[in-house]
Amino acid sequence: MQVVEPQSAAGTYSHEELQRFCERVFEKLGMPAADAAVLAAHLVWADARGITWLGVRKIPQYAARLRDGGTAADAQPVTVLDKPSVLVVDGRNGWGIVTGHHVMNAIVAKARSSGICMGLVRNTSTAGALGYFATLAVEQRMIGMANTNCPPLQAAPGGTTKLIGNQAFAIASPAGRHPPIVLDMATSAITLARIHGYELRGEPLPPGVALDGAGHPTVDPASALAGVLLPMAAHRGFGLALMWEIFTGVLSGSEQFFSDVLMPDVANRPQGISMFLLAINPAFVMPYADFQARVDRVIDEIHAAPAVADVERIVVPGERSQALAARRKREGIPIARGLVATLRQFGQELDVSWPDRSARA
């Protein structure tokens, strides 16, 4: 996942301050306290790692979905299938973030005795940052995988129209001496979040990542946002996106899949997001400490590989974002000035105070 530093930060806020603010907002909007806590933790997790597009800036959009009925504030997920190695849950138009959190923890528990367990989640709204779910598994000594589908955003190779989502996915592995390896990415050549970043900086896009509304190649961020994303690595990225749709929307049995999935800003209708989650227990194959040592050896060799002149050291996926999260745990999370103003006003409308007193310049 691309790490994006906030622009024009107004101050820094502790994880606890942001967590409390988010929890209170979602509770005021009708969510049960436990569910509000999960949703809040997810947003803060994303901001701590520089994934600002999926952090607290999502609060107004999420609130609109709750108010307009597209997402159920008090959804009661239903278990469709419960076997030793398979769990299928219908989210009943609740948050994929919340249902996915509970399903990942459930399949990790199953994988302790079965070695591996797959979870499928259907009929939900937004899954957020996929690395969050894979990391939940890692924290419990498992290899974790999480996939989601999304509305059509990218074209097939040779095509000019939005055909399939850019299907974010994450895979994470525990290590020993090193932090976990966390691969968190989408299947398009560029994400909407990165395009917005180029737009804010007034910079052109790299060539070959997007088409405009007429199907022509573009490096203009505004034209790309109104147009179509291109898959990473041409047919390879498209192929992954297609298979992730099979793993998620198709296999889950969701009421909406493929082109039926809606954008999150269509606030009064179910979005139709599905998820595929996987937990693998390395201790079924070898002693867990041996597995950790073997992963550490891989990371050591990658770190020791020669680098080009302007690169200090080769890194593994997730290394930078986890270092950033550790620093922000100590120093606080910076929030952009304009976003602070928006959230302060939003909180006032719900009688929830923004934590201004603890902001640091």
C-alpha positions as CSV (number, residue, x, y, z in Angstrom):
1,M,0.0,0.0,0.0
2,Q,1.4,3.4,-0.9
3,V,2.3,5.5,2.1
4,V,1.0,9.1,1.7
5,E,2.2,11.8,4.1
6,P,-0.6,14.3,4.9
7,Q,-0.2,17.8,3.4
8,S,-0.1,20.9,5.6
9,A,-0.4,19.0,8.9
10,A,-2.1,21.1,11.6
11,G,-0.8,19.1,14.5
12,T,-0.3,15.6,15.8
13,Y,-2.8,13.4,17.7
14,S,-2.3,10.3,19.7
15,H,-3.8,7.0,18.7
16,E,-6.0,7.1,21.8
17,E,-7.4,10.6,21.0
18,L,-8.3,9.7,17.5
19,Q,-9.7,6.3,18.6
20,R,-12.0,8.0,21.2
21,F,-13.2,10.6,18.7
22,C,-14.0,8.0,16.1
23,E,-15.7,5.7,18.5
24,R,-18.0,8.5,19.9
25,V,-18.9,9.6,16.4
26,F,-19.9,6.2,15.2
27,E,-21.8,5.5,18.5
28,K,-23.7,8.7,17.9
29,L,-24.6,7.5,14.5
30,G,-26.2,4.4,16.0
31,M,-23.4,1.8,16.0
32,P,-23.0,-0.6,19.0
33,A,-20.0,0.4,21.1
34,A,-18.0,-2.7,20.2
35,D,-18.5,-2.3,16.5
36,A,-17.7,1.4,16.7
37,A,-14.4,0.5,18.4
38,V,-13.4,-1.9,15.7
39,L,-14.2,0.6,12.9
40,A,-12.4,3.4,14.8
41,A,-9.3,1.2,15.3
42,H,-9.2,0.4,11.6
43,L,-9.2,4.0,10.6
44,V,-6.5,4.9,13.1
45,W,-4.4,1.9,12.0
46,A,-4.5,3.2,8.4
47,D,-3.5,6.8,9.4
48,A,-0.7,5.5,11.5
49,R,0.8,3.8,8.4
50,G,0.4,6.8,6.2
51,I,-2.6,5.3,4.3
52,T,-4.5,8.6,4.7
53,W,-7.0,7.9,2.0
54,L,-8.5,5.1,4.2
55,G,-8.0,6.8,7.5
56,V,-10.1,9.3,9.6
57,R,-10.9,11.3,6.4
58,K,-13.4,8.6,5.6
59,I,-15.6,9.6,8.6
60,P,-18.0,11.9,6.7
61,Q,-18.4,9.3,3.9
62,Y,-19.1,6.5,6.3
63,A,-21.5,8.7,8.2
64,A,-23.5,9.4,5.0
65,R,-23.8,5.7,4.4
66,L,-25.1,5.2,8.0
67,R,-27.6,8.1,7.8
68,D,-28.9,7.2,4.3
69,G,-29.3,3.5,5.0
70,G,-26.8,2.0,2.5
71,T,-24.9,0.6,5.5
72,A,-26.7,-0.8,8.5
73,A,-25.5,0.7,11.8
74,D,-26.6,-2.3,13.8
75,A,-26.2,-5.0,11.3
76,Q,-26.5,-8.6,12.6
77,P,-24.2,-10.8,10.4
78,V,-25.5,-14.3,9.8
79,T,-23.3,-17.4,9.6
80,V,-24.1,-19.3,6.4
81,L,-21.6,-22.1,6.7
82,D,-19.4,-23.2,9.5
83,K,-16.9,-26.0,8.9
84,P,-13.5,-26.8,10.4
85,S,-11.7,-25.2,7.4
86,V,-14.4,-22.9,5.9
87,L,-16.5,-20.1,7.4
88,V,-19.0,-18.1,5.3
89,V,-20.8,-15.1,6.8
90,D,-23.4,-12.8,5.4
91,G,-22.7,-9.3,6.7
92,R,-26.3,-8.1,6.2
93,N,-25.1,-4.8,4.7
94,G,-22.9,-3.9,7.7
95,W,-19.3,-2.8,7.5
96,G,-16.9,-5.2,5.8
97,I,-14.3,-3.7,8.2
98,V,-16.2,-4.9,11.2
99,T,-17.4,-8.3,9.9
100,G,-14.0,-9.0,8.3
101,H,-12.3,-8.3,11.7
102,H,-14.5,-10.9,13.5
103,V,-14.2,-13.4,10.7
104,M,-10.5,-13.2,10.5
105,N,-10.2,-13.8,14.3
106,A,-12.6,-16.7,13.9
107,I,-10.7,-18.4,11.2
108,V,-7.4,-17.9,13.0
109,A,-9.0,-19.8,15.9
110,K,-10.1,-22.6,13.6
111,A,-6.6,-22.8,11.9
112,R,-5.1,-23.6,15.3
113,S,-6.7,-27.1,15.0
114,S,-7.2,-27.4,11.3
115,G,-4.0,-25.9,10.0
116,I,-5.7,-23.7,7.5
117,C,-9.1,-22.0,7.3
118,M,-10.8,-19.9,4.7
119,G,-13.4,-17.2,5.5
120,L,-15.8,-15.6,3.0
121,V,-17.8,-12.5,3.8
122,R,-20.6,-11.2,1.6
123,N,-23.0,-8.3,1.4
124,T,-21.0,-5.6,3.2
125,S,-19.7,-2.1,2.8
126,T,-16.1,-1.2,2.3
127,A,-13.3,-3.4,3.6
128,G,-10.9,-0.5,4.1
129,A,-7.1,-1.2,4.3
130,L,-6.6,-4.9,3.6
131,G,-3.3,-5.1,5.4
132,Y,-5.2,-4.6,8.7
133,F,-6.8,-8.1,8.3
134,A,-3.6,-9.9,7.3
135,T,-1.8,-8.3,10.2
136,L,-4.6,-9.6,12.6
137,A,-3.5,-13.1,11.6
138,V,0.2,-12.3,12.0
139,E,-0.4,-11.0,15.5
140,Q,-1.7,-14.5,16.3
141,R,1.2,-16.4,14.8
142,M,-0.5,-17.1,11.5
143,I,0.2,-16.2,7.8
144,G,-2.8,-14.1,6.8
145,M,-4.4,-13.2,3.5
146,A,-7.2,-10.8,2.7
147,N,-8.8,-9.9,-0.6
148,T,-11.8,-7.7,-1.4
149,N,-13.7,-6.8,-4.6
150,C,-14.8,-3.3,-5.4
151,P,-16.7,-1.3,-8.1
152,P,-15.4,-1.3,-11.6
153,L,-12.5,1.0,-11.8
154,Q,-10.0,-0.4,-14.4
155,A,-10.1,-1.5,-18.0
156,A,-9.0,-4.8,-19.4
157,P,-5.8,-4.7,-21.5
158,G,-6.9,-3.3,-24.8
159,G,-10.2,-2.0,-23.4
160,T,-11.3,1.6,-22.7
161,T,-14.1,1.2,-20.2
162,K,-14.3,0.4,-16.5
163,L,-14.8,-3.4,-16.4
164,I,-13.5,-4.7,-13.0
165,G,-12.4,-3.3,-9.7
166,N,-8.8,-2.9,-8.8
167,Q,-9.3,-5.6,-6.1
168,A,-7.0,-4.7,-3.2
169,F,-5.3,-7.6,-1.4
170,A,-2.8,-8.2,1.4
171,I,-0.6,-11.1,2.4
172,A,1.3,-11.0,5.7
173,S,3.8,-13.4,7.3
174,P,5.3,-13.4,10.8
175,A,9.0,-13.1,11.2
176,G,11.3,-13.4,14.3
177,R,13.9,-10.7,14.8
178,H,12.3,-8.6,12.0
179,P,8.9,-7.0,11.7
180,P,6.4,-9.1,9.7
181,I,6.4,-9.0,5.9
182,V,3.1,-7.2,4.8
183,L,2.3,-7.0,1.1
184,D,-0.7,-4.7,0.7
185,M,-1.6,-3.5,-2.8
186,A,-4.1,-3.2,-5.5
187,T,-4.0,-4.7,-9.0
188,S,-4.2,-1.4,-10.9
189,A,-1.1,0.5,-12.1
190,I,-2.1,3.4,-9.8
191,T,-4.7,3.8,-7.1
192,L,-7.3,6.5,-6.7
193,A,-5.5,7.6,-3.5
194,R,-2.2,8.2,-5.4
195,I,-4.0,10.0,-8.2
196,H,-5.5,12.4,-5.6
197,G,-1.9,12.9,-4.2
198,Y,-0.6,13.9,-7.6
199,E,-3.6,16.2,-8.0
200,L,-2.9,17.9,-4.7
201,R,0.7,18.5,-5.6
202,G,-0.1,19.7,-9.1
203,E,2.0,17.1,-10.7
204,P,1.4,15.0,-13.8
205,L,0.8,11.2,-13.5
206,P,3.4,8.7,-14.8
207,P,2.5,7.6,-18.3
208,G,0.6,4.4,-18.9
209,V,-1.5,4.3,-15.7
210,A,-4.8,5.8,-16.8
211,L,-7.2,6.7,-19.6
212,D,-9.4,9.8,-19.8
213,G,-13.2,9.6,-20.2
214,A,-12.8,9.2,-23.9
215,G,-10.5,6.3,-23.6
216,H,-7.3,8.1,-24.4
217,P,-4.1,7.9,-22.4
218,T,-3.7,10.7,-19.9
219,V,-1.2,12.0,-17.4
220,D,-3.7,14.6,-16.0
221,P,-5.0,13.6,-12.6
222,A,-8.4,15.2,-13.0
223,S,-8.9,13.5,-16.4
224,A,-7.8,10.2,-14.8
225,L,-10.2,10.5,-11.9
226,A,-13.0,11.1,-14.4
227,G,-11.7,8.2,-16.6
228,V,-10.4,4.7,-16.2
229,L,-7.5,3.1,-14.4
230,L,-5.2,0.6,-16.2
231,P,-4.1,-2.7,-14.7
232,M,-0.6,-3.1,-13.4
233,A,1.7,-5.1,-15.7
234,A,-1.1,-5.2,-18.3
235,H,-2.7,-8.7,-18.6
236,R,-1.0,-9.9,-15.3
237,G,-2.7,-7.3,-13.2
238,F,-6.0,-7.8,-15.0
239,G,-5.8,-11.5,-14.5
240,L,-5.2,-11.1,-10.7
241,A,-8.2,-8.8,-10.5
242,L,-10.4,-11.2,-12.3
243,M,-9.4,-14.2,-10.1
244,W,-9.8,-12.1,-6.9
245,E,-13.4,-11.4,-8.1
246,I,-13.9,-15.2,-8.4
247,F,-12.4,-15.6,-4.8
248,T,-14.7,-12.8,-3.4
249,G,-17.9,-11.8,-5.1
250,V,-18.5,-15.0,-7.0
251,L,-17.4,-17.6,-4.4
252,S,-19.0,-15.8,-1.4
253,G,-22.5,-16.0,-3.0
254,S,-23.0,-12.3,-2.6
255,E,-26.2,-10.7,-3.9
256,Q,-24.0,-8.2,-5.7
257,F,-20.7,-9.0,-7.5
258,F,-18.6,-8.0,-10.5
259,S,-20.3,-5.0,-12.1
260,D,-23.1,-4.9,-9.5
261,V,-20.8,-3.6,-6.8
262,L,-21.3,0.1,-6.1
263,M,-19.1,3.0,-5.2
264,P,-19.2,3.9,-1.4
265,D,-20.6,7.4,-2.2
266,V,-23.8,5.9,-3.4
267,A,-24.9,6.2,0.2
268,N,-28.5,5.0,0.1
269,R,-27.9,1.6,-1.5
270,P,-26.1,-1.5,-0.4
271,Q,-22.5,-1.5,-1.8
272,G,-22.2,-5.2,-2.1
273,I,-18.6,-5.7,-1.1
274,S,-17.2,-9.3,-0.5
275,M,-14.1,-10.5,1.1
276,F,-11.9,-13.6,1.0
277,L,-9.8,-14.2,4.2
278,L,-7.3,-17.0,4.8
279,A,-5.3,-18.1,7.9
280,I,-2.4,-20.5,7.6
281,N,-0.8,-22.0,10.7
282,P,2.9,-22.5,10.1
283,A,3.2,-24.6,13.2
284,F,1.4,-27.4,11.3
285,V,4.5,-27.7,9.0
286,M,7.4,-27.0,11.4
287,P,8.1,-25.6,14.8
288,Y,7.0,-22.0,14.8
289,A,10.4,-20.8,15.9
290,D,12.0,-22.6,12.9
291,F,9.5,-20.9,10.6
292,Q,10.4,-17.5,12.1
293,A,14.1,-18.1,11.7
294,R,13.7,-19.1,8.0
295,V,11.7,-15.9,7.3
296,D,14.3,-13.9,9.0
297,R,17.0,-15.5,6.8
298,V,15.0,-14.4,3.7
299,I,14.7,-10.9,5.0
300,D,18.4,-10.8,6.0
301,E,19.5,-11.8,2.4
302,I,17.2,-9.2,0.9
303,H,18.6,-6.5,3.1
304,A,22.1,-7.5,2.2
305,A,21.5,-7.4,-1.5
306,P,23.5,-4.7,-3.4
307,A,21.5,-1.5,-4.0
308,V,21.9,1.2,-6.7
309,A,23.7,4.3,-5.8
310,D,20.8,6.4,-4.5
311,V,19.2,3.6,-2.4
312,E,20.4,3.0,1.1
313,R,19.1,-0.5,1.5
314,I,16.7,-2.9,-0.2
315,V,13.5,-3.3,1.9
316,V,10.7,-5.9,2.1
317,P,7.0,-5.1,1.7
318,G,5.5,-3.3,4.7
319,E,8.9,-2.3,6.2
320,R,8.5,1.4,5.7
321,S,4.9,1.6,6.8
322,Q,5.5,-0.4,9.9
323,A,8.5,1.9,10.8
324,L,6.2,4.9,10.2
325,A,3.6,3.3,12.5
326,A,6.1,2.8,15.3
327,R,7.2,6.4,15.0
328,R,3.7,7.7,15.0
329,K,2.9,5.6,18.1
330,R,5.6,7.6,19.9
331,E,5.1,11.0,18.3
332,G,1.4,11.1,17.3
333,I,-0.4,11.0,13.9
334,P,-0.3,14.2,11.8
335,I,-3.7,15.3,10.5
336,A,-3.9,17.9,7.6
337,R,-5.2,21.3,8.6
338,G,-8.2,21.2,6.2
339,L,-9.2,17.8,7.5
340,V,-9.0,18.9,11.1
341,A,-11.5,21.7,10.3
342,T,-13.8,19.3,8.6
343,L,-13.8,16.8,11.5
344,R,-14.1,19.4,14.1
345,Q,-17.2,20.8,12.5
346,F,-18.6,17.3,11.9
347,G,-18.0,16.4,15.6
348,Q,-19.8,19.6,16.7
349,E,-22.9,18.6,14.8
350,L,-22.9,15.3,16.8
351,D,-21.8,16.9,20.1
352,V,-18.5,15.1,19.9
353,S,-15.4,17.3,20.6
354,W,-12.4,17.1,18.4
355,P,-9.2,16.7,20.6
356,D,-7.8,20.2,20.0
357,R,-6.2,20.6,23.4
358,S,-3.7,17.8,22.8
359,A,-2.7,18.9,19.3
360,R,1.0,19.7,19.0
361,A,2.5,22.1,16.4
